Amino acid sequence: MIVNTELEHKGNLFPSKIIDFKKDVDTLYFSTDNDVVLQLTVVRDSVLRFRYTTIGSFGNDFSYAITKYASTGYNKLEIEEKKGHYEITTSKLRCEISKESLRVSIYDVKDNALINQDESGFHWEENYQHGGNIVKMSKVSNDGESYYGLGDKPNHLSLRGKRYTNWVTDSYAYGKDTDPIYKAIPFYTGLHSGKAYGIFFDNTFQTSFDFATERRNVTSFWAQGGEMNYYFFYGPRMNQVVESYTDLTGKPHLLPPLWALGFHQCKWSYYPESKVKDITSTFRKLQIPCDAIYLDIDYMEGFRCFTWDKNHFPDPKRMVDELAADGFKTVVIIDPGIKIDKDYSVFKEALDKDYFCKRADGDYMKGKVWPGECYFPDFTNPEVREWWSGLFKELIEKVGVKGVWNDMNEPAVMEVPNKTFPDDVRHDYDGNPCSHRKAHNIYGMQMARATYQGVKRYSYPKRPFVITRAAYSGTQRYTSTWTGDNVATWEHLWIANIQAQRMAMSGFGFVGSDIGGFAEQPQGELFTRWIQLGIFHPFFRVHSSGDHGDQEPWAFGEDVTEIVKKFIEIRYQLLPYLYTAFWNYVDHGTPLLKSLVLFDQDDVHTHYRTDEFIFGEQILACPVLEPNAKGRRMYVPKGNWYNFWNDEVIKGGKEMWVDADIDSMPIFIKEGAIIPKYPVQQYVGEKEIKEITLDVYYKEGKEESELYSDANDGYDYTKGRYSLRNFTLTGRTNELIISQYKEGKFVTPYDTFNIQLHGLPFDIVEVQLDNEKIDPKSLKVNGIESIVVDKNFSELHILGKELKS
């Protein structure tokens, strides 16, 4: 249902004058003469919550999106009544509430700049079909204002001039601009006048957003039911907005095991066991690194979840153990549909305990998916989630499976017009009973949550690994995700790049795409270019449909195999860098990928860039997105950047041509960066790593870098047994100083750093390590200045004389 947001649309109602004001600690109540109440909560100095009711009182305050670990508290709160408005002031914001209309205006207290302003503000219309209201909010859209976020929308990063719907949808072979698709993340960031703010509309009904489409000076959002309930975040930096939103909706509960950041191979489907073994042995034979092998629905008996087809997999535990001995972790798929079969124990137990979703008149929700006719557990019931968690005991604890992949959990239903549950299906909603209209967008999230709880329980003392296709805000607490059933086209390579960036700026960092495309089959060139992009996505998995041919790294000829192998090896070398970035994401909510606008919002040229992005903090990547390309034009952000391949220094702040034949792609390193690297391994844990390479890129001035380490799995890091090394690089005309400060109690297995120096502008004449001289004559290895030092050094001081020009 599309709602006209124009003010003159018949049925739109608006609040009237404020007649009463009350304060309860951090929460303010503004009541009007037509029963509208605005509840304003000061969450933090830079975070405000706005909640409206049209009946004079509020219902139960419950949200699946908000984490109990969210930061709260403020340094200042002042409320003042003025002639035409109420004024609420924190140390960061001044919020004005109009007495005449309840409209909100928000200012930066530092410079009195207007950040965000209601246009009509809150309004609503009665929903005659379902009851309740369609609730709406309209905001002034400033000239030149840009908008970003909303999760996995497959189109340009900038949202301005577009309209979107959030209704989690199974979207096989979706295309550019398809909307909606698999995820509902109703959070966006606005940017104007050099200041960034964010809005999270925490409403699980079908929501819509109009970014100055219907009216060029108005941005609006609305929902088909529920409350107008949104959070406002102020930066003024975009990264502060994203981190505040991620803090509110939750950072991942745990770091992933390091193997989960390796290369994964998947197909619908690898079976029988001999086929699985053939795939894994070929990886090892060709020495192409790989950590995980996936089993799709054909490993089950008749597609019944939590079963094994004993013809294809006669002894699952033995097979999984043998794969593990060769370095492969087994990941299996689990869908929500439970086959209707009285002899199937999972079905019988759920039926006996009344755990399946029901229609309004009491019949069970029945729908056809892969097993045939199925019933579906109500994952919004905590008792059902606990039962579901227990079902993983055999898979994880007994068989030894290391990860679980939730698919079809939008929920997808075949052979029905809307491809999902009817609206009248009922849900427990954690003690807040409701229809599917409210629960639809969080159904997949709650399935992933229950799966995570089970995998975590039975994987202990190892860390859990879960993937989900469907998600709502906050799902990042439990799982990783991928971007769904894409297509093997160049357009979808572009889409995959956009989606990963957009998800990262929407708080969901552990994301990747089906490399090479799920539907149809790529040519070798497209597959190669997709692998090149994929090494810079946190979730790094090839996945394809068995209907369209083979899609392993060796399926496209020797030339492609060698290039793909080279890039997968680069990924494995960069694992300590990525793991450090992941620690920052888990600890601070820092996005793992940064679109250029997120990296440098002050440069207006970054506001409309889509292709280039920052991986972690200091690596700039730009995929080649067209066939037959020998390079591409790209925008290099301000500063100096080293070409990854040849150490040529590029001055940024401009668009430029970069050579990149099929065996290369544009990769640049920020000057001053210290990039940690592992030796190439066939899988995480294959080698005991005794030395880490630190690639040091000279800069005149200072730059900070980090290296995070722990046991790569387990929970000891949560008790302080981790190692965080803080490096400071200080470069001058004829000297370079690298200092180190260490935190944490973990004793790393590596003993030394191999420091490789890039771009020194001088000849080395003296080296001091913690005030002791080292002979500089033995430094150069393979043309690169190289120094091996003890890992616990405090300061490395390199002196030299300037090179002659």
ChimeraX attribute file (.defattr): number of C-alpha atoms within 10 A of each C-alpha:
attribute: neighborCount
match mode: 1-to-1
recipient: residues
	/A:1	7
	/A:2	7
	/A:3	13
	/A:4	11
	/A:5	21
	/A:6	14
	/A:7	13
	/A:8	9
	/A:9	11
	/A:10	9
	/A:11	12
	/A:12	17
	/A:13	17
	/A:14	18
	/A:15	24
	/A:16	16
	/A:17	16
	/A:18	23
	/A:19	13
	/A:20	12
	/A:21	14
	/A:22	11
	/A:23	13
	/A:24	8
	/A:25	9
	/A:26	13
	/A:27	15
	/A:28	18
	/A:29	17
	/A:30	21
	/A:31	26
	/A:32	22
	/A:33	13
	/A:34	15
	/A:35	16
	/A:36	23
	/A:37	24
	/A:38	28
	/A:39	20
	/A:40	21
	/A:41	19
	/A:42	24
	/A:43	20
	/A:44	22
	/A:45	20
	/A:46	22
	/A:47	27
	/A:48	20
	/A:49	20
	/A:50	18
	/A:51	18
	/A:52	24
	/A:53	20
	/A:54	23
	/A:55	11
	/A:56	14
	/A:57	13
	/A:58	14
	/A:59	10
	/A:60	6
	/A:61	6
	/A:62	11
	/A:63	14
	/A:64	19
	/A:65	21
	/A:66	17
	/A:67	16
	/A:68	9
	/A:69	11
	/A:70	15
	/A:71	14
	/A:72	12
	/A:73	11
	/A:74	16
	/A:75	9
	/A:76	14
	/A:77	16
	/A:78	10
	/A:79	15
	/A:80	10
	/A:81	13
	/A:82	11
	/A:83	7
	/A:84	11
	/A:85	19
	/A:86	20
	/A:87	17
	/A:88	20
	/A:89	21
	/A:90	21
	/A:91	16
	/A:92	19
	/A:93	25
	/A:94	24
	/A:95	22
	/A:96	23
	/A:97	22
	/A:98	18
	/A:99	22
	/A:100	14
	/A:101	17
	/A:102	26
	/A:103	19
	/A:104	21
	/A:105	20
	/A:106	22
	/A:107	19
	/A:108	22
	/A:109	15
	/A:110	10
	/A:111	7
	/A:112	11
	/A:113	14
	/A:114	16
	/A:115	21
	/A:116	23
	/A:117	19
	/A:118	20
	/A:119	18
	/A:120	21
	/A:121	19
	/A:122	27
	/A:123	23
	/A:124	22
	/A:125	18
	/A:126	16
	/A:127	14
	/A:128	9
	/A:129	6
	/A:130	13
	/A:131	10
	/A:132	16
	/A:133	19
	/A:134	23
	/A:135	26
	/A:136	27
	/A:137	22
	/A:138	23
	/A:139	22
	/A:140	19
	/A:141	24
	/A:142	19
	/A:143	10
	/A:144	9
	/A:145	19
	/A:146	20
	/A:147	23
	/A:148	23
	/A:149	25
	/A:150	27
	/A:151	29
	/A:152	27
	/A:153	29
	/A:154	24
	/A:155	20
	/A:156	20
	/A:157	23
	/A:158	18
	/A:159	24
	/A:160	20
	/A:161	15
	/A:162	17
	/A:163	17
	/A:164	19
	/A:165	22
	/A:166	25
	/A:167	24
	/A:168	28
	/A:169	24
	/A:170	26
	/A:171	18
	/A:172	14
	/A:173	16
	/A:174	17
	/A:175	16
	/A:176	13
	/A:177	14
	/A:178	13
	/A:179	20
	/A:180	20
	/A:181	25
	/A:182	31
	/A:183	29
	/A:184	27
	/A:185	31
	/A:186	25
	/A:187	24
	/A:188	23
	/A:189	26
	/A:190	23
	/A:191	23
	/A:192	17
	/A:193	13
	/A:194	13
	/A:195	19
	/A:196	26
	/A:197	25
	/A:198	27
	/A:199	20
	/A:200	22
	/A:201	26
	/A:202	24
	/A:203	23
	/A:204	27
	/A:205	24
	/A:206	21
	/A:207	24
	/A:208	22
	/A:209	25
	/A:210	22
	/A:211	24
	/A:212	21
	/A:213	16
	/A:214	16
	/A:215	14
	/A:216	15
	/A:217	15
	/A:218	20
	/A:219	26
	/A:220	26
	/A:221	22
	/A:222	26
	/A:223	25
	/A:224	26
	/A:225	23
	/A:226	19
	/A:227	24
	/A:228	25
	/A:229	19
	/A:230	19
	/A:231	21
	/A:232	23
	/A:233	25
	/A:234	29
	/A:235	21
	/A:236	18
	/A:237	18
	/A:238	25
	/A:239	23
	/A:240	20
	/A:241	26
	/A:242	29
	/A:243	23
	/A:244	26
	/A:245	31
	/A:246	29
	/A:247	23
	/A:248	25
	/A:249	24
	/A:250	27
	/A:251	28
	/A:252	25
	/A:253	12
	/A:254	20
	/A:255	23
	/A:256	24
	/A:257	18
	/A:258	19
	/A:259	22
	/A:260	22
	/A:261	24
	/A:262	24
	/A:263	25
	/A:264	22
	/A:265	25
	/A:266	22
	/A:267	20
	/A:268	16
	/A:269	19
	/A:270	22
	/A:271	18
	/A:272	17
	/A:273	17
	/A:274	13
	/A:275	13
	/A:276	18
	/A:277	17
	/A:278	11
	/A:279	15
	/A:280	20
	/A:281	14
	/A:282	14
	/A:283	20
	/A:284	15
	/A:285	9
	/A:286	13
	/A:287	13
	/A:288	23
	/A:289	23
	/A:290	25
	/A:291	25
	/A:292	25
	/A:293	22
	/A:294	24
	/A:295	23
	/A:296	19
	/A:297	22
	/A:298	19
	/A:299	27
	/A:300	21
	/A:301	17
	/A:302	15
	/A:303	22
	/A:304	26
	/A:305	22
	/A:306	20
	/A:307	16
	/A:308	20
	/A:309	18
	/A:310	13
	/A:311	11
	/A:312	17
	/A:313	19
	/A:314	13
	/A:315	14
	/A:316	20
	/A:317	16
	/A:318	13
	/A:319	19
	/A:320	20
	/A:321	17
	/A:322	13
	/A:323	19
	/A:324	17
	/A:325	10
	/A:326	16
	/A:327	21
	/A:328	23
	/A:329	23
	/A:330	23
	/A:331	25
	/A:332	21
	/A:333	21
	/A:334	22
	/A:335	22
	/A:336	24
	/A:337	27
	/A:338	28
	/A:339	25
	/A:340	19
	/A:341	13
	/A:342	11
	/A:343	8
	/A:344	14
	/A:345	12
	/A:346	19
	/A:347	23
	/A:348	16
	/A:349	13
	/A:350	18
	/A:351	16
	/A:352	9
	/A:353	11
	/A:354	14
	/A:355	22
	/A:356	24
	/A:357	24
	/A:358	21
	/A:359	18
	/A:360	16
	/A:361	9
	/A:362	10
	/A:363	11
	/A:364	19
	/A:365	19
	/A:366	20
	/A:367	21
	/A:368	17
	/A:369	20
	/A:370	18
	/A:371	17
	/A:372	15
	/A:373	16
	/A:374	23
	/A:375	23
	/A:376	23
	/A:377	26
	/A:378	24
	/A:379	30
	/A:380	26
	/A:381	20
	/A:382	16
	/A:383	14
	/A:384	21
	/A:385	22
	/A:386	15
	/A:387	18
	/A:388	20
	/A:389	21
	/A:390	17
	/A:391	16
	/A:392	24
	/A:393	17
	/A:394	15
	/A:395	22
	/A:396	23
	/A:397	15
	/A:398	12
	/A:399	18
	/A:400	22
	/A:401	22
	/A:402	25
	/A:403	25
	/A:404	27
	/A:405	22
	/A:406	22
	/A:407	23
	/A:408	22
	/A:409	29
	/A:410	29
	/A:411	25
	/A:412	25
	/A:413	22
	/A:414	15
	/A:415	11
	/A:416	12
	/A:417	8
	/A:418	12
	/A:419	16
	/A:420	21
	/A:421	21
	/A:422	17
	/A:423	15
	/A:424	16
	/A:425	21
	/A:426	24
	/A:427	27
	/A:428	17
	/A:429	23
	/A:430	15
	/A:431	11
	/A:432	13
	/A:433	14
	/A:434	15
	/A:435	19
	/A:436	23
	/A:437	22
	/A:438	21
	/A:439	24
	/A:440	27
	/A:441	30
	/A:442	31
	/A:443	26
	/A:444	30
	/A:445	30
	/A:446	26
	/A:447	29
	/A:448	31
	/A:449	23
	/A:450	23
	/A:451	31
	/A:452	22
	/A:453	21
	/A:454	23
	/A:455	28
	/A:456	21
	/A:457	19
	/A:458	22
	/A:459	22
	/A:460	13
	/A:461	12
	/A:462	17
	/A:463	21
	/A:464	28
	/A:465	24
	/A:466	25
	/A:467	24
	/A:468	32
	/A:469	26
	/A:470	32
	/A:471	28
	/A:472	27
	/A:473	31
	/A:474	26
	/A:475	27
	/A:476	28
	/A:477	21
	/A:478	25
	/A:479	29
	/A:480	25
	/A:481	25
	/A:482	22
	/A:483	24
	/A:484	26
	/A:485	20
	/A:486	25
	/A:487	23
	/A:488	23
	/A:489	18
	/A:490	20
	/A:491	13
	/A:492	24
	/A:493	27
	/A:494	22
	/A:495	25
	/A:496	28
	/A:497	25
	/A:498	22
	/A:499	25
	/A:500	32
	/A:501	32
	/A:502	29
	/A:503	25
	/A:504	23
	/A:505	31
	/A:506	28
	/A:507	34
	/A:508	32
	/A:509	28
	/A:510	26
	/A:511	24
	/A:512	27
	/A:513	30
	/A:514	28
	/A:515	30
	/A:516	32
	/A:517	28
	/A:518	26
	/A:519	21
	/A:520	17
	/A:521	21
	/A:522	23
	/A:523	14
	/A:524	20
	/A:525	18
	/A:526	24
	/A:527	27
	/A:528	26
	/A:529	25
	/A:530	29
	/A:531	24
	/A:532	28
	/A:533	25
	/A:534	28
	/A:535	23
	/A:536	27
	/A:537	25
	/A:538	26
	/A:539	24
	/A:540	26
	/A:541	26
	/A:542	24
	/A:543	24
	/A:544	28
	/A:545	18
	/A:546	16
	/A:547	12
	/A:548	13
	/A:549	13
	/A:550	15
	/A:551	25
	/A:552	19
	/A:553	25
	/A:554	19
	/A:555	14
	/A:556	17
	/A:557	10
	/A:558	11
	/A:559	11
	/A:560	20
	/A:561	18
	/A:562	17
	/A:563	19
	/A:564	23
	/A:565	20
	/A:566	16
	/A:567	21
	/A:568	25
	/A:569	23
	/A:570	18
	/A:571	26
	/A:572	26
	/A:573	19
	/A:574	19
	/A:575	21
	/A:576	21
	/A:577	27
	/A:578	27
	/A:579	24
	/A:580	21
	/A:581	23
	/A:582	25
	/A:583	22
	/A:584	18
	/A:585	25
	/A:586	23
	/A:587	15
	/A:588	14
	/A:589	25
	/A:590	27
	/A:591	30
	/A:592	30
	/A:593	29
	/A:594	23
	/A:595	27
	/A:596	24
	/A:597	25
	/A:598	23
	/A:599	18
	/A:600	18
	/A:601	20
	/A:602	14
	/A:603	14
	/A:604	11
	/A:605	16
	/A:606	20
	/A:607	21
	/A:608	15
	/A:609	17
	/A:610	22
	/A:611	21
	/A:612	24
	/A:613	26
	/A:614	25
	/A:615	23
	/A:616	22
	/A:617	22
	/A:618	18
	/A:619	21
	/A:620	26
	/A:621	22
	/A:622	24
	/A:623	26
	/A:624	28
	/A:625	21
	/A:626	16
	/A:627	11
	/A:628	11
	/A:629	13
	/A:630	15
	/A:631	19
	/A:632	18
	/A:633	13
	/A:634	19
	/A:635	21
	/A:636	23
	/A:637	24
	/A:638	13
	/A:639	11
	/A:640	18
	/A:641	26
	/A:642	24
	/A:643	17
	/A:644	17
	/A:645	12
	/A:646	9
	/A:647	14
	/A:648	12
	/A:649	17
	/A:650	19
	/A:651	12
	/A:652	14
	/A:653	15
	/A:654	12
	/A:655	12
	/A:656	13
	/A:657	11
	/A:658	17
	/A:659	14
	/A:660	16
	/A:661	14
	/A:662	19
	/A:663	17
	/A:664	19
	/A:665	23
	/A:666	23
	/A:667	19
	/A:668	24
	/A:669	27
	/A:670	25
	/A:671	24
	/A:672	27
	/A:673	26
	/A:674	28
	/A:675	23
	/A:676	24
	/A:677	22
	/A:678	21
	/A:679	16
	/A:680	19
	/A:681	19
	/A:682	22
	/A:683	21
	/A:684	23
	/A:685	13
	/A:686	11
	/A:687	12
	/A:688	10
	/A:689	15
	/A:690	13
	/A:691	19
	/A:692	20
	/A:693	20
	/A:694	21
	/A:695	20
	/A:696	22
	/A:697	24
	/A:698	26
	/A:699	23
	/A:700	17
	/A:701	13
	/A:702	16
	/A:703	19
	/A:704	14
	/A:705	19
	/A:706	22
	/A:707	21
	/A:708	22
	/A:709	22
	/A:710	23
	/A:711	17
	/A:712	20
	/A:713	17
	/A:714	18
	/A:715	17
	/A:716	15
	/A:717	19
	/A:718	11
	/A:719	10
	/A:720	13
	/A:721	18
	/A:722	20
	/A:723	19
	/A:724	19
	/A:725	19
	/A:726	15
	/A:727	20
	/A:728	20
	/A:729	24
	/A:730	19
	/A:731	21
	/A:732	16
	/A:733	16
	/A:734	18
	/A:735	23
	/A:736	24
	/A:737	19
	/A:738	21
	/A:739	17
	/A:740	17
	/A:741	14
	/A:742	16
	/A:743	13
	/A:744	16
	/A:745	15
	/A:746	17
	/A:747	13
	/A:748	15
	/A:749	13
	/A:750	13
	/A:751	14
	/A:752	17
	/A:753	22
	/A:754	18
	/A:755	22
	/A:756	20
	/A:757	19
	/A:758	20
	/A:759	17
	/A:760	23
	/A:761	21
	/A:762	18
	/A:763	17
	/A:764	20
	/A:765	14
	/A:766	16
	/A:767	22
	/A:768	16
	/A:769	17
	/A:770	12
	/A:771	11
	/A:772	9
	/A:773	13
	/A:774	14
	/A:775	10
	/A:776	18
	/A:777	9
	/A:778	10
	/A:779	18
	/A:780	13
	/A:781	10
	/A:782	6
	/A:783	7
	/A:784	13
	/A:785	18
	/A:786	22
	/A:787	20
	/A:788	15
	/A:789	15
	/A:790	13
	/A:791	16
	/A:792	13
	/A:793	16
	/A:794	15
	/A:795	18
	/A:796	22
	/A:797	18
	/A:798	23
	/A:799	20
	/A:800	17
	/A:801	14
	/A:802	14
	/A:803	12
	/A:804	7
	/A:805	4
